[in-house]
Amino acid sequence: MRITSKGQVTIPIEIRERLGLLPHTEVRFEVEGNAVRIVREERPGGRGARLLERLRGRATSGLSTEEIMALTRGDS
């Protein structure tokens, strides 16, 4: 494997799939002697919590919870 002029390498798909390294996964590098270890950053709450946090406060329909529930149930 070769390092590009920008210092980039491609992690083989087999390794990414095995370790769950999806696009936008945060990683850090640890140096151990002459070796470098790539470690996935574990963030509190995980990916789902971060997605929900980004969406929080975006519902601007002005409907109450009861009105939304009535719409989802098909109440008249």
C-alpha positions in Angstrom: 0.0 0.0 0.0 1.3 3.4 -0.9 0.8 6.8 0.9 -0.4 9.6 -1.4 1.2 13.0 -1.6 -1.5 14.2 0.8 -0.6 11.5 3.4 -3.6 9.4 2.7 -4.0 5.6 2.5 -7.1 3.6 1.7 -8.3 1.2 4.4 -9.2 -2.1 2.6 -13.0 -2.7 2.5 -12.6 -6.0 4.4 -11.1 -4.2 7.3 -13.6 -1.4 7.2 -16.5 -3.8 7.2 -15.1 -6.0 9.9 -14.5 -3.1 12.2 -17.6 -1.1 11.2 -15.6 1.9 10.0 -18.3 3.8 8.1 -17.9 7.1 6.3 -17.5 10.0 8.8 -16.3 7.6 11.6 -13.9 9.4 13.9 -10.6 7.7 14.4 -7.3 8.6 16.2 -3.8 7.4 15.6 -1.6 5.8 18.3 2.1 5.3 17.8 3.6 2.1 19.3 7.3 1.9 18.5 7.6 1.7 14.7 3.9 0.9 14.2 0.8 3.1 14.0 -2.6 1.9 15.3 -5.8 3.4 14.0 -8.4 3.4 16.8 -12.1 4.2 16.4 -13.1 7.1 18.7 -15.9 6.1 20.9 -18.2 9.1 21.5 -20.7 9.2 24.3 -24.2 8.4 23.0 -23.0 7.0 19.7 -24.0 7.9 16.1 -27.8 7.7 16.8 -27.6 10.2 19.6 -25.5 12.6 17.5 -28.1 12.4 14.7 -31.0 13.1 17.1 -29.1 16.0 18.6 -28.7 17.5 15.1 -32.5 17.1 14.5 -33.6 18.4 17.9 -35.7 21.5 17.6 -36.3 21.3 13.8 -40.0 20.3 14.0 -41.8 23.6 13.3 -45.2 22.5 12.2 -46.9 24.2 15.2 -49.0 21.2 15.8 -49.5 19.8 19.3 -48.6 16.2 20.1 -52.2 15.3 20.2 -52.8 16.8 16.8 -49.8 14.9 15.3 -51.1 11.7 16.9 -54.5 12.2 15.4 -53.0 12.7 12.0 -51.0 9.5 12.2 -54.0 7.5 13.4 -56.1 8.9 10.7 -58.6 10.5 13.1 -61.0 13.1 11.6 
